[in-house]
Amino acid sequence: MASRARRDCADTAWGPVYHGCDTVRRWARKWFADGGVVHRWAVTDHFVARDREVAQWTFECTWQGDRTAFDGATVARVADGRVVELREYQTTAPLYDWQGTWR
């Protein structure tokens, strides 16, 4: 990810904001060193419109001993082929078809 980012990029994921490629690299190294494991990251939809890229995905990982999977989306702003800003969003509950009542 850091290799596609501009040096001054900002990455926002689940709260923290990571400014710059070096910080993104440091975060990734620490996440994996602390036991993070990515089992699957499947992009289910992706499109580009001018300077924006949007992707929907399913992410499956192990973090702190807990294996989990969730759907999410990434919205990126790109300049000169490099990511300038990246926002990531995670679903917080399983998705379901609404049938008149909430789960």
Secondary structure as a PSIPRED ss2 file (coil, helix, strand):
# PSIPRED VFORMAT (PSIPRED V4.0)

   1 M C   1.000  0.000  0.000
   2 A H   0.000  1.000  0.000
   3 S H   0.000  1.000  0.000
   4 R H   0.000  1.000  0.000
   5 A E   0.000  0.000  1.000
   6 R E   0.000  0.000  1.000
   7 R E   0.000  0.000  1.000
   8 D E   0.000  0.000  1.000
   9 C E   0.000  0.000  1.000
  10 A E   0.000  0.000  1.000
  11 D E   0.000  0.000  1.000
  12 T E   0.000  0.000  1.000
  13 A E   0.000  0.000  1.000
  14 W C   1.000  0.000  0.000
  15 G C   1.000  0.000  0.000
  16 P C   1.000  0.000  0.000
  17 V E   0.000  0.000  1.000
  18 Y E   0.000  0.000  1.000
  19 H E   0.000  0.000  1.000
  20 G C   1.000  0.000  0.000
  21 C H   0.000  1.000  0.000
  22 D H   0.000  1.000  0.000
  23 T H   0.000  1.000  0.000
  24 V H   0.000  1.000  0.000
  25 R H   0.000  1.000  0.000
  26 R H   0.000  1.000  0.000
  27 W H   0.000  1.000  0.000
  28 A H   0.000  1.000  0.000
  29 R H   0.000  1.000  0.000
  30 K H   0.000  1.000  0.000
  31 W H   0.000  1.000  0.000
  32 F H   0.000  1.000  0.000
  33 A H   0.000  1.000  0.000
  34 D C   1.000  0.000  0.000
  35 G C   1.000  0.000  0.000
  36 G C   1.000  0.000  0.000
  37 V E   0.000  0.000  1.000
  38 V E   0.000  0.000  1.000
  39 H E   0.000  0.000  1.000
  40 R E   0.000  0.000  1.000
  41 W E   0.000  0.000  1.000
  42 A E   0.000  0.000  1.000
  43 V E   0.000  0.000  1.000
  44 T E   0.000  0.000  1.000
  45 D E   0.000  0.000  1.000
  46 H E   0.000  0.000  1.000
  47 F E   0.000  0.000  1.000
  48 V E   0.000  0.000  1.000
  49 A E   0.000  0.000  1.000
  50 R C   1.000  0.000  0.000
  51 D C   1.000  0.000  0.000
  52 R E   0.000  0.000  1.000
  53 E E   0.000  0.000  1.000
  54 V E   0.000  0.000  1.000
  55 A E   0.000  0.000  1.000
  56 Q E   0.000  0.000  1.000
  57 W E   0.000  0.000  1.000
  58 T E   0.000  0.000  1.000
  59 F E   0.000  0.000  1.000
  60 E E   0.000  0.000  1.000
  61 C E   0.000  0.000  1.000
  62 T E   0.000  0.000  1.000
  63 W E   0.000  0.000  1.000
  64 Q C   1.000  0.000  0.000
  65 G C   1.000  0.000  0.000
  66 D E   0.000  0.000  1.000
  67 R E   0.000  0.000  1.000
  68 T E   0.000  0.000  1.000
  69 A E   0.000  0.000  1.000
  70 F E   0.000  0.000  1.000
  71 D E   0.000  0.000  1.000
  72 G E   0.000  0.000  1.000
  73 A E   0.000  0.000  1.000
  74 T E   0.000  0.000  1.000
  75 V E   0.000  0.000  1.000
  76 A E   0.000  0.000  1.000
  77 R E   0.000  0.000  1.000
  78 V E   0.000  0.000  1.000
  79 A E   0.000  0.000  1.000
  80 D C   1.000  0.000  0.000
  81 G C   1.000  0.000  0.000
  82 R E   0.000  0.000  1.000
  83 V E   0.000  0.000  1.000
  84 V E   0.000  0.000  1.000
  85 E E   0.000  0.000  1.000
  86 L E   0.000  0.000  1.000
  87 R E   0.000  0.000  1.000
  88 E E   0.000  0.000  1.000
  89 Y E   0.000  0.000  1.000
  90 Q E   0.000  0.000  1.000
  91 T C   1.000  0.000  0.000
  92 T C   1.000  0.000  0.000
  93 A C   1.000  0.000  0.000
  94 P C   1.000  0.000  0.000
  95 L C   1.000  0.000  0.000
  96 Y C   1.000  0.000  0.000
  97 D C   1.000  0.000  0.000
  98 W C   1.000  0.000  0.000
  99 Q C   1.000  0.000  0.000
 100 G C   1.000  0.000  0.000
 101 T C   1.000  0.000  0.000
 102 W C   1.000  0.000  0.000
 103 R C   1.000  0.000  0.000
